[in-house]
Amino acid sequence: MHKKILYTFVFLLFCVNAYSQHNSEPTEEQHDVEQHEEKSLKDRIKENIQHHLKDSHDFVFLSDTEKGKHYGFSLPVILWDNGLKFFSSSKFHHGETLAEVNGSFYKLYHNKIYKVDAAGTINYDEHHHPTNAKPLDFSITKSVLSIIILAVLMLWLFISIARSYEKNNGVPKGIAGFLEPIILYIRDDIAIPNIGEKHYAKYMNYLLTVFFFVWFFNLIGLTPLGINVTGNIAITTALAIITFLITQFSGKKTYWKHIFWMPGVPWPMKIILAPIELLGVFIKPFALLIRLYANISAGHIVLMSLIGLMFVFHNWIGSSLTFMLAFAISLIEILVALLQAYIFTMLSALYFGFAVEEHDDH
Amino acid sequence: MDKLLNDFSFGLFFWQILLFLLLLLLLKKFAWKPILNAVKEREEGILNALKSAEDARKEMQNLTADNERILKEARNDREELLKEARTMRTEMIDEAKGEAQLEADKLIAKAKEGIENEKQAAITDLKNQVADLSVGIAEKLVKDELSSKEKQVTLIEKILKDVKLN
């Protein structure tokens, strides 16, 4: 019983969607069961962390693994598989059953939807990867829903700030007083020094949006809602690609010249430098996406592992020590949330600055 | 890398691009533009206010400096005027004194001359009168002396006596 309560606690803290198998083992020999449960606890923590890091097709706040109950709500699944397929994720029953839509069967396996036969068999290759066909999945997943909700909140927040400026004659009041220094910091200490007085204005929209988007999602990731958006590689890739495209499209003569025909070096060097510089163009946004993804997911893994460790220790000393450690890491993660948003914005501004830089040849 | 690719969900990527760009556009139009404009306007307002305050301060300074200068000039002018007046007064007094002296001297000289003249006239008058008197006396005496025959003889005798003595 106490194990169940503790579990609920884990899920409240981090809202891990526990999809592990029911641990309704036959209790014939006490020792055997203990050993089995010990192993399955560690495995389940590991599984929970893995599961948490990924996107999900339903929004589960907490799960009762003993009864196999999940508290949350289903989300719409949208598939493109020879035509649009639209159904609720409740059809999967948290991965336990197949979903049958117009005669096709789909199975949820490790948070990915595979097309299967009526029996639900999944074929694996030698690396234990499923070889079944994957339909294009445009589902409104947990992350997509979170993005929609946060986007609406951000719109409401910043539009109300804009209104308050109008109403108060340009004097920041309320939340505007708190966020204005950040907006000004992005303008005066990120955009202007990196891009320059002349060009910075048109990049401010993107820099501000990306900063608050990343920062807010980093912070939301630390709440017990179990949302991990900025720690998802698809999200960071999308952001990095936008930065990449803006950089290339604002590239001026000097920028391209520095890539393909580096001024100020002898011509054999120019030929050697060109491919390196060209590679650099792609490495920069790649580093950007990996940095954000790795930092945020690493933070989530460390924090969840420490919380899991509390239940592995299962005694006063070990658990309270790990609790203190988890608390300290949480505080650091709050700092990391801001820091990573800053770094992403700062580096984007730096790349825009390279692109619009104009000066005479050396 | 394999894990990264496996974790990559195209659907989420698609939604993220779409939603992020939509958010960007809406925020740009309804939030960032008004906010940044308001901040900029306020900053310009502050700069202008500071500048005009500085200008006013300078103006004030100029005014005070002017006032002081004018005061100083007025003080100098007054001093100069006073000084001039003082010198003028001494000069006038001196001049007046000199002139008075001269006039007095002249008057005295004239008076002296007048007195001398009067004296001379008086002396002449006196001389004339004394002469007249003397002649009168002499006439009377002579008339008396020569009134009788014997007296005329005595006189002649006396004069002759005198002549003899000589």
Interface residues (C-beta under 8 A of the other chain):
Chain A: L53 K54 D55 I78 K112 H129 L136 D137 F138 S139 I140 T141 S143 V144 I147 I148 A151 M154 L155 F158 I159 I161 A162 R163 Y165 E166 G170 V171 E180 I183 L184 R187 A201 M204 N205 Y206 L208 T209 F213 N232 I233 A234 I235 T237 A238 L239 I241 I242
Chain B: L4 N6 D7 F8 S9 F10 G11 L12 F13 F14 W15 Q16 I17 L19 F20 L21 L22 L23 L24 L26 L27 K28 F30 A31 W32 K33 P34 I35 L36 A38 V39 E41 R42 G45
